[in-house]
Each structure stands twice: as C-alpha cells, then as structure tokens.
C-alpha cells in the first residue's frame, strides 16, 4: 500500500540494499556465525531427538491462509508446497541461508534419522515430490493422517534472508475424504505442541477478509500466547479488502484498529490504494520486506541472547552423553564378567517382581488410561470372547474403564460370578430321568426321587460349570500376563526418576527374552494349577457323598424351582404321581430283610411288577392314563434337580472358587514370583547363563547403541566448540 510496486507474486530476485541485507553479504559477520551455529545445532536436535531451546519461528494459521506463499516469498523462489496436499501433513523446518554465491537456489534435505544432508536439489518439482514422498511413506508406516516428525530442508540462495521457519499443517474444520474424523483435532494439538515452547516466535497468518472478532483460530493462539508477547499477526491477501476503501482516511482508520489492538502486526501483499495512507505512521507495518526484516532481526537478537544459555546446555548434554557412553562401554565389557552380569540380572528380575506385586496391590502408574484395558479389549486380545454356555450379555461393573492388575483381576472375578449365576439347570429328557430313577429304585432305599434329582443336578453342574471355571482361569492368567510389560514400564520410569543405572539391563536381548519367557511360564503354570484346584472343588461339591447340597422336602424343592427360574418343558408329561412311586418303594422296603442274591432279584422283579400294575400297565413312563393324577414324578425330579444345581453353584462360587483363585493366582505372584524367576534364570551353570548375553544379536544391539552414542557425542561436541568460539566473539 505504501507504493504501487507491491504485488501478490513472489518477490523479484533483486537483493535489497537495506542494512540487514548488507549484513547478510558478509559471511564473517557475527550474526551469520550465530545463524550457522544454530542451524547445525537444530539439525543435530532433529536427528537425535534432543530437546534444545533453540530460538525458532513457527508459521501457523488456517489452511489456504497464505503460509506457503509467505515461505516462498521469503525464499525468493516457488517450490510448489502449496500444490502438494500431503506436504501440509508434516511440519517443514525450512533453514534459509543467505549465500551471495548461490545465484540459483540449492536445496538439500536432512536424512530422516541422521544429521546428515543429502545431495543438492535444484528443481522445484523435485522438491515438491520429495516432500510428498517422505510424507506419504511416514504416514503409511505410522498409519496416521498427520505426523509431528518434521522434514528439514536447507535452502542456500543469494536472495533469501538468514531465517529458520517451521511451517505447520494448516488448521482445518473438517477431515478430508478418507481421513479419520479426528484429523482436525490432531492437527490443532500438534500445532499447539510445536508453538508452545517459550523460545519460539509465532507468525500467525489470517486472510484480511476475516474479521478478527470472528476468527476461528485466534482462540487457539490465545491459548498458546495469551498476551501476544511472542506473536506476530500477519494479515494476508489484503487485496480482497481493497474494494471497501475509497479514500485515504478509511485506510488509516482500518490500520489504526490493528495498531491499537497489537503492536506487532504486518499487512503483506498490498497493491496501490487511491490516495495512499499515512506512511509515517504505518510504513513499518506494511509490506513483505518489513515483515522479513523484522523476523530476521528478531531471530538474530534472540540468537545472541540465547547463546550463553545454549552454551551451558550444550556442556551439560555433552557431559551426559559422555557418561552414557562410559556406561555403555562398561556394559559391553561386563559381557565377559559373569559375576557382574548375575548381580545386575538378579537386581533387574527382583525389581520386575516387586513391580508386579505393586500392580496387583493397587498401583495406578503407569497411566491406566494408556495401559489399562476395558472388558471388551480383554476379551478380544485374550481370544476368549464369551463365557461358554452363557447366552446373555455379561456386563460387569466398570466394564468400560481401563483397568489392570488387581482391579482388572477383581473385575474378571465378578464377571465370572455373573456368568455362573446366569446358568440354570438345563431341561432333562424323560428318558434320562427314567434311566436314573429306575436304577435308584432297583438299588432299594426310600429316596429314589431325591437321589435321581441329585444325580441329574450333579451331572449338569459338572457339564456346565466346568467350562466356566477353565475360562475364568484363562482370563485371569491373561490379566496377570499383561503385568510384565507394565512392570517394565514402571521400572523404566523409576530408573529415570532416580537416575538409577546399577541394574540397567537394556540391550541384552537374550536376557530380556528369557525373563519374559520365565514369567509367562510361571503364569501358565499357575493357571494350570488353579484349573486343577477348582476342578477338585467341583468334583467335591458334586460328589454323591457331599452333604452340602442335600435338598429339603419336596415342598422346598418346588419353592427353589421358582427361585431358580428353571425352564420346564412345554410338552405335558405322562408321568405318574410321585406318591405312587413312593408306595412302590415302600413295598420294597418291607422286604429288605431278605438276603442273598436270589432273593434280591426276586424282590426287584416283584417291585417292578407292583410299579407296572400301579402305573396302569406301564413302567413309570408308559402310556397309562396319568393326566387325572395330581403331581408328576418327572416334574418333581426336575424341580428338585434345579434346587440341587442352585445349591451346588452357590457353594462352588461363593465358598470355594473365589478364595481358591485369589490364593492360587495372587498369593504366588506376590510371594513366589522372584524365587521362580530366579530358579529359571540363575540356577544354572555359568556357561548356560552366559548364553542369554552372548546370543546372536545381543552384543550387536549394544554395539549399535554405542555407535549411535559416539555419533551424538561427536556432533554435540562439535556444536559446543562452535558455540564456545561464538561466545568469545560476542
């Protein structure tokens, strides 16, 4: 707006002649040295994941608000990032290096997992293709729509300033087709994370056609920088607003509104307005060159201010890396020291065992939200989706909460109880009742109906409750098996908190594999033992000699039937009244003083004949007319069997299984785990013990870690030396 020369296209390649551009022409200028030093430090930080408070500029704003155009204008050439949709799905760290000898731009990309840069790229199309390809590969590997892992590009050019800007994905309101609905929230969260560090300058772009009072993303900026102390507001695409102004005073009023609201604002891409504007007052805030000069001078100022703190931090990091390298050397040397390895391995195994006990007793770290599982997740991941024989949907309390350890164990126990009480004594065929009842009648005694019902209930309990018990053991074993990874995480957190490295066993792949195997075998053995114990309780409670489940009178049996909601077959039974059966049995009892095999057979035949006569010519379940009789032996037996089954189930679930599973699983995990792991891992000779540490791959992992540490040490030491030289020149 200041002149009619400003336009919307990328600035020309003619270098400006202002003071900041003049300083860029002299490579020995201290500001250039600072810029180069911070650029190399930034490259190292990205490669090694170092968290260093390097002064940086972060460009943020909504999609299509002009961020890519601003970057191209700063660079002085177009590289088509805005035409590559996937390019906005990863942050782009753009390191601009002013090099008077580079009459054509030279761009190089940092390797994804190294501080090294690749070969020079000149073609703008190739640059866009590299950004697109790297983004697609990473997102496919991580199975995400966006990623916070940055792409680093270094651009050396005669017509760009010394600036480093982080270009972020643009804010969006709605996910693109084929992307998760959470993509807008993921982008917002990532951008906030990138912009939150206090050492970063925020350049917030928004189109001039949007009123700030209705800005969609201004609240996000306020969350990050409430007082706009490190924010620069950039109004883009101002030509869309020009039709509203017809005179100079209207333009001045519009600009005064911005100046009153925030001191650091810039309006870029301006074309001429009739009558112009108050240049003396607003010239520093208008045009692309003003913004570029401000950003460059502000970044250099922050570089200078941060240099002493950066130097101190580098010295600290170099000392830490040196210490890590010394520990790694000691660890590699210790692979030949059996006594040292045994001590370290024992400490590690004991620590893991203690963490398992703590998780069982109710520890709440690591975060259950991340490490816990819901009931559905437990069922899915364990491969045990449903309880056998249960047709209703079992939903225990807290099923939707993410639990682990003792809490998850108790939830499975409650789920087992719900499943057990949902199973009733199944319907029994008349043929089965007849076979059991007549067999008891033949053996004599006055409790034929009662014993037949009890036998039916015992058989049903063994058939239907045994699979439930096995499933409960398997589900509980899965819950306890998950504690190994949680114990490892707790151990890692504790070591980090206390800087404890004495028992550090990282890198020993063979040992960690053996430790995990020993733990899994321990849990598997517990599950096997618990299955045997609960099966023993089931056998005991379903034994014919058990007194715990003896039913009461027939009237009580009928009442128990109502309570247990047993389903009675809809087909009417032709069975005879129960008092008729008792009459036949009593006749048999009268002759019970006869002894000898022959007399016993004679007695059984006689009783059978009595039953046949009293049953209208049929043998209990024949075709005799029993519809007029009151009561049915079949129904009475089914009713009594239901009561038996309910009593067996109650005794088993409430008195036996719960305490057995708690003592069979949890007590050994607390008291015997460390001993069991010790016997598996350490009760061997030295040769076999060392197999865990000299196995293929174990030493290689340590050597690779050492090489990575050496590389980091070398890079950080180089940066430290450079900053020491820089500090002397300040």
Secondary structure by P-SEA (a helix, b strand, c coil): ccccccccccccccccccaaaaaaaccccaaaaaaaaaaaaaaaaaaaccccccbbbbbbbcccccaaaaaaaaacccccccccccccccccbbbbbbccccccbbbbbccccccccccccccaaaaaaaaaaaaaaaaaaaccccccbbbbbbbbccccccbbbbbccccccccccccccaaaaaaaaaaaaaacccccccbbbbbccccccccccaaaaaaaccccccbbbbbccccccccccccaaaaaaaaaaaaaaccbbbbccccccccccccccccccccaaaaaaaaaaaaaaaaaaaaaaaaaaaaaaaaaaaaaaaaaaaaaaacccaaaaaaaaaaaaaaaaaaaaaaaacccccccccccccaaaaaaaacccccccccccccccccccccccaaaaaaaaaaaaaaaaacccccccaaaaaaaaaaaaaaccccaaaaaaaaaaaaaaaacaaaaaaaaaaaaaaaaaaaaaaaaaaaaaaaaaacccccccccaaaaaaaaaaaaaaaaaaaaaaaaaaaaaaaaaaacccccccccccaaaaaaaaaaacccccccccccccaaaaaaaaaaaaaacccccaaaaaaaaaaaaaaaaaaacccccccccccccccccaaaaaaaaaaaaaaaaaaaacccccaaaaaaaccccccccaaaaaaaaccccccccccccccccaaaaaaaaaaaaaaaaaaaaaaaaaaaaaaaaac
